Amino acid sequence: MKYIDLFAGAGGFSEGFKRAGLEPVAHVEVDSAACFTLKTRLVYYYLLENNKSDVYVEYLKGEINRDQLYSFIPSHILESVINLSISDKNNRKIFQIIEKLNGKKEIDIIVGGPPCQTYSLAGRARDAKGMREDPRNYLYVQYGRFLKRYNPKLFIFENVIGLLSAEKGKHFNNIKRYFRRLGYMVEAFIVNANEFGVLQNRKRIIIIGWQKDLSLSIGNLTDKGNFTHAVESVFTDLPGIEAGGGRDKYSYYIQPINEYLRFAKIRNGIDVLTQHVARPQTDQDKEIYRIAAKKWKERRERLDYNDLPEKLKTHKNRESFLDRFKVVADDLPYSQTVVAHIAKDGHYYIHPSIEQNRSISVREAARLQSFPDNYYFEGTKEGHIRTPAFRQIGNAVPPLMAEKIASSIKYFLLND
């Protein structure tokens, strides 16, 4: 089965679908750093399938650069990552590239989720007009252009739970009506990533549409399995680092693989640890982090901003966002939601170790999203990596969740 990934980001959706045995035709993404990430992942799979994984390991170790890595893969595979915005201006060009790559073969599935800031509660709160006039409210129409063009058997549209309440449900209802007009039966599911084994509280809405002539019955998407793991599972085998410390390329694990990392396929055969790097923090932030971590460790209490000593209070807003400093508690079954704001600061993602006294690293954030350790998040042409990596991770669909949804969808289609 072949799929197109729209608004592909760093490829969390695609990673899950690839692992479920489906084949990507193209990824369309406007962010250039995310496009490099997508290309690097395509190179990984090409080398893996051609028994040349040692070349990818050389890249993870920093022994070859990105251009050298890309030289090992046929050019048409790299061309399948289309670095353009999905819009009336660009769609014709995107269609041409896809059809050059795929010929007249069928597209079975289209997946993707447009940028969610306009539907998110936080995004609406920050905008003076509540995002009501933001053109991103209508990117689902651009998604529909691809449904009209390729008429896939099925599509999956992912977005934040705030879509249900945006404009009192107007956008959600418009989206469902629009997809039905295009000839699809539509069903919406509210899911949480922790229901799929991801160690994170991440609620999302999944809209699934299928051609009306298919007699599909989409059952329960969730698949938690029989496991009980705590968040500490993603921390225990990683070396301790301080704020501003760590290595982008090639670190070592300090413990063997644990049960959760095996279950989630996070450590999956290439024992090269990359991107275990933490952002630097000010002395003031580190003092707040220490208080927050100690409060949780000793009393299992969250830090209320108003409880800080006056000298540490620099925010004027003392009435809302009082939990702006929050520890990723390692003794809970899942963490708080990892969002793109982690690219701006790590205050909401404080590492549970009082000794390390920092926010979580790029690799730790990726693990909370269930990305495998051999998944490398690329930066910009200028060489900036940490901030773009955090942004990509926060925006991503957890691969473990995507894989289980893909497996369910595949089963429904094959048994139609």
C-alpha positions in Angstrom: 0.0 0.0 0.0 1.3 3.5 -0.9 0.7 6.7 1.0 1.4 10.4 0.7 2.3 12.3 3.9 1.1 15.9 3.9 2.3 18.5 6.4 4.8 15.8 7.1 6.9 17.5 9.8 9.7 15.4 11.0 8.0 12.2 9.8 6.4 10.7 12.9 3.3 9.6 11.0 5.5 8.3 8.2 7.8 6.4 10.5 4.8 4.5 12.0 3.3 3.7 8.5 6.7 2.6 7.2 7.1 0.2 10.2 3.6 -1.2 9.5 4.7 -2.2 6.0 3.4 0.7 3.9 5.5 2.6 1.3 5.7 6.4 1.1 5.4 8.0 -2.3 6.1 11.5 -1.1 6.4 13.8 1.9 5.3 17.4 1.6 6.6 19.8 4.2 7.4 23.6 4.3 10.0 23.5 7.0 13.5 23.0 5.5 15.1 21.5 8.6 12.3 19.0 8.9 12.8 18.1 5.2 16.4 17.3 5.9 15.2 15.1 8.8 12.9 13.3 6.4 15.6 12.8 3.8 18.0 11.4 6.4 15.4 8.9 7.5 14.8 7.8 3.9 18.5 7.3 3.6 18.4 5.2 6.8 15.8 2.9 5.4 17.5 2.6 2.0 20.8 1.7 3.6 19.1 -0.8 6.0 17.2 -2.5 3.1 20.5 -2.7 1.1 22.6 -4.1 3.9 24.7 -0.9 4.2 23.7 0.2 7.7 27.4 0.7 8.5 27.3 3.9 6.4 24.5 5.3 8.5 26.4 4.5 11.7 29.4 6.4 10.2 27.1 9.4 9.9 25.8 9.1 13.4 29.4 9.0 14.7 30.2 12.1 12.7 32.7 10.3 10.4 30.9 11.5 7.3 28.8 14.6 6.7 25.2 14.9 5.5 26.1 15.5 1.8 28.3 12.4 1.9 25.5 10.4 3.5 23.0 11.5 0.8 25.4 10.5 -2.0 24.6 6.8 -1.1 20.9 7.1 -2.1 19.3 7.4 -5.6 18.3 11.0 -6.3 14.6 10.2 -6.9 14.2 9.1 -3.3 15.5 12.4 -2.0 13.2 14.2 -4.5 10.3 12.6 -2.8 10.7 15.0 0.0 9.0 18.1 -1.4 10.0 21.3 0.5 7.0 23.5 -0.5 4.0 24.9 1.3 0.7 23.3 0.4 -1.2 26.1 -1.3 -3.0 27.0 -4.5 0.3 28.6 -5.6 2.4 25.4 -5.2 0.0 22.5 -5.6 0.4 22.1 -9.3 4.1 21.7 -8.9 3.7 19.3 -6.0 1.3 17.2 -8.1 3.8 17.1 -11.0 6.6 15.8 -8.7 4.4 13.2 -7.1 3.2 11.9 -10.5 6.7 11.8 -11.9 7.7 9.7 -8.9 4.6 7.4 -8.9 3.5 7.3 -12.5 -0.2 6.3 -12.9 -0.1 4.0 -9.9 -2.8 4.3 -7.2 -2.3 6.2 -4.0 -4.0 4.1 -1.3 -3.8 6.4 1.7 -3.2 10.1 2.4 -2.1 11.0 5.9 -1.3 14.3 7.6 -2.3 17.0 10.0 -2.2 20.7 9.1 -0.5 23.1 11.6 -2.6 23.1 14.8 -1.9 26.5 16.4 -5.1 28.0 15.1 -7.1 25.2 16.8 -5.1 24.8 20.0 -6.4 26.4 23.2 -3.0 28.0 23.9 -2.8 29.4 20.3 -6.2 31.0 20.6 -5.4 32.4 24.0 -2.3 34.2 22.7 -3.9 35.7 19.6 -5.9 38.9 20.1 -8.6 37.7 17.7 -8.6 34.1 19.0 -7.1 32.9 15.6 -10.5 33.6 13.9 -8.9 35.3 11.0 -5.9 33.1 10.6 -5.8 31.4 7.1 -4.5 28.2 8.6 -8.0 27.6 9.8 -8.8 26.5 6.3 -5.8 24.3 5.4 -8.1 21.3 5.4 -9.4 22.6 2.1 -5.8 22.3 0.7 -5.7 18.8 2.2 -8.9 18.2 0.2 -7.2 19.2 -3.1 -5.0 16.1 -2.7 -8.1 13.9 -2.0 -9.7 15.2 -5.2 -6.5 14.6 -7.2 -5.6 11.1 -6.0 -8.9 9.7 -4.7 -7.2 7.5 -2.1 -9.2 4.6 -0.6 -8.7 6.2 2.8 -7.3 9.2 4.5 -6.2 10.1 8.1 -6.4 13.7 9.3 -4.7 14.4 12.7 -5.1 17.5 14.8 -5.3 18.8 18.4 -8.2 18.3 20.6 -8.9 22.0 20.5 -10.3 21.5 17.0 -13.5 20.3 18.6 -14.1 23.6 20.4 -12.6 26.2 18.0 -15.2 28.7 17.1 -17.7 26.6 19.1 -17.1 23.6 16.9 -17.6 25.4 13.6 -14.3 24.3 12.0 -14.7 20.7 13.1 -18.2 20.5 11.6 -17.1 22.2 8.4 -14.2 19.8 8.0 -16.4 16.7 8.4 -19.0 18.2 5.9 -16.3 19.1 3.4 -14.8 15.6 3.4 -18.2 14.0 3.0 -18.9 16.2 0.0 -15.7 14.8 -1.5 -17.2 11.3 -1.4 -15.9 9.9 1.9 -17.5 8.4 4.9 -16.1 10.1 7.9 -15.5 9.1 11.5 -13.7 11.0 14.2 -11.8 9.4 17.1 -10.4 11.1 20.3 -7.2 9.3 21.2 -4.5 9.7 23.7 -0.9 8.6 22.9 -0.6 6.8 26.2 -3.3 4.4 25.0 -0.8 3.2 22.5 2.1 2.7 24.9 3.6 6.2 24.5 4.8 7.5 27.9 3.1 10.8 27.4 -0.3 12.4 28.0 -1.1 13.6 24.4 -4.7 13.8 23.4 -5.5 14.2 19.7 -8.4 13.9 17.3 -8.0 11.5 14.4 -10.5 11.9 11.5 -10.6 8.9 9.2 -12.3 9.0 5.9 -12.9 6.1 3.4 -14.5 5.9 0.0 -18.2 5.3 0.3 -18.2 2.2 -1.8 -15.9 0.5 0.8 -17.8 -1.5 3.4 -15.4 -0.6 6.2 -16.1 -0.7 9.8 -13.4 1.2 11.7 -13.1 -0.3 15.1 -11.2 0.8 18.2 -7.8 2.3 17.2 -6.1 2.1 20.6 -3.7 -0.7 21.4 -2.0 -0.2 24.8 -0.8 -3.8 25.2 -0.1 -5.4 28.5 2.5 -3.2 30.0 3.0 -1.0 33.0 6.0 1.3 32.7 7.0 4.6 34.3 8.6 7.6 32.6 11.9 6.7 34.2 12.2 4.1 31.5 13.3 6.7 29.0 16.0 8.2 31.4 17.7 5.3 33.1 20.2 4.2 30.4 21.3 7.7 29.4 24.5 9.3 30.8 24.0 12.2 33.2 24.6 15.7 31.7 24.4 19.2 33.0 22.6 22.2 31.5 24.3 23.1 28.2 26.1 19.8 28.2 25.9 16.6 26.1 27.0 15.6 22.6 25.1 15.9 19.4 27.0 13.0 17.7 27.9 9.7 19.3 27.5 9.2 23.0 27.3 5.9 24.9 24.6 4.2 26.9 25.3 3.5 30.6 22.9 0.7 31.1 21.5 -2.2 28.9 18.2 -1.9 27.1 15.2 -2.1 29.4 11.8 -3.7 28.7 10.1 -0.5 27.6 12.8 0.7 25.2 12.5 -2.7 23.6 8.7 -2.7 23.5 8.6 0.8 21.9 11.5 0.0 19.5 13.4 3.0 20.8 16.7 1.1 21.1 16.5 -1.1 18.0 19.8 -2.4 16.9 22.1 0.6 16.4 23.8 1.3 19.7 24.9 4.8 18.9 23.4 7.5 21.0 23.0 10.9 19.4 21.5 14.3 20.3 21.6 13.8 24.0 22.2 17.5 24.4 20.6 19.9 26.8 20.1 23.7 26.4 22.0 26.0 28.7 20.1 27.6 31.6 20.6 30.8 33.6 21.6 30.6 37.2 18.1 31.8 38.1 16.4 29.1 36.0 18.6 26.5 37.6 17.6 27.6 41.0 13.9 27.4 40.1 14.5 23.9 38.5 16.2 22.7 41.7 13.2 23.9 43.8 10.7 22.3 41.5 12.5 18.9 41.3 13.1 18.8 45.1 9.4 19.6 45.7 8.3 16.7 43.6 10.9 14.3 44.8 10.3 15.0 48.5 6.6 15.8 48.6 5.2 14.9 45.2 4.0 18.4 44.9 4.1 20.6 41.8 5.6 24.0 41.9 3.2 26.9 42.0 4.9 30.0 40.6 3.6 32.2 43.4 5.4 30.0 45.9 8.8 30.9 44.6 11.0 33.4 46.6 10.3 36.9 45.3 13.8 37.3 43.9 13.1 34.5 41.5 9.7 35.8 40.2 10.3 37.8 37.0 7.0 37.2 35.3 4.3 39.9 35.8 1.5 37.4 35.3 0.8 35.9 38.7 -2.7 34.7 38.0 -2.4 32.2 35.1 0.2 29.7 33.9 1.2 29.2 37.5 2.6 25.7 36.5 5.0 27.2 33.9 7.8 25.4 35.6 7.1 21.6 35.7 9.1 18.5 36.3 8.9 15.5 34.0 8.1 13.2 36.8 9.8 9.9 36.3 7.6 7.9 38.7 4.4 8.6 36.8 3.0 6.4 33.9 3.3 9.2 31.4 4.6 12.8 31.1 2.9 16.0 30.3 2.4 16.7 26.6 5.5 17.5 24.6 4.7 20.6 22.4 6.7 22.8 20.0 7.1 25.4 22.7 9.9 23.3 24.0 12.0 24.9 21.3 11.7 28.2 23.1 12.5 27.1 26.6 12.5 24.0 28.8 10.7 25.3 31.8 7.8 23.0 31.4 10.1 20.0 30.9 12.5 20.0 33.9 14.5 16.8 34.2 13.6 14.9 37.4 17.2 14.6 38.6 18.1 17.3 41.1 21.8 16.6 40.5 21.6 17.2 36.7 19.4 20.3 37.2 18.4 21.0 33.6 15.6 20.7 31.2 15.3 17.5 29.2 17.6 16.8 26.2 16.7 16.5 22.6 17.0 12.7 22.8 14.9 12.5 26.0 12.1 14.6 24.3 12.3 12.3 21.3 11.9 9.2 23.5 8.9 10.7 25.2 7.4 10.9 21.7 8.5 7.3 21.0 11.0 8.2 18.3 13.8 5.5 18.0 17.3 6.5 19.0 18.6 6.1 15.5 16.2 8.8 14.3 18.3 11.9 13.7 16.7 15.3 13.7 18.4 17.6 11.3 18.9 21.4 11.6 19.2 24.3 9.2 21.7 24.8 6.4 23.5 27.2 8.8 24.1 24.3 11.2 21.7 25.1 14.0 20.3 21.8 15.3 19.0 21.9 18.9 16.2 24.4 18.5 14.9 23.0 15.1 15.1 19.5 16.6 13.0 20.4 19.6 10.4 22.1 17.4 10.1 19.1 15.1 9.8 16.7 18.0 7.1 18.8 19.7 5.0 19.0 16.5 5.3 15.3 15.6 2.8 12.4 15.7 4.3 9.8 18.0 5.6 7.0 15.7 4.5 4.2 18.1 0.9 5.6 18.0 1.1 6.0 14.2 2.4 2.5 13.7 -0.5 1.0 15.7 -3.1 3.1 13.8 -1.5 2.1 10.5 -1.6 -1.6 11.4 -5.3 -1.2 12.2 -6.1 0.7 9.0 -4.1 -1.9 7.0 -6.2 -4.7 8.6 -9.5 -2.9 7.8 -8.6 -2.3 4.2 -7.3 -5.8 3.6 -10.4 -7.4 5.1 -12.9 -5.2 3.4 
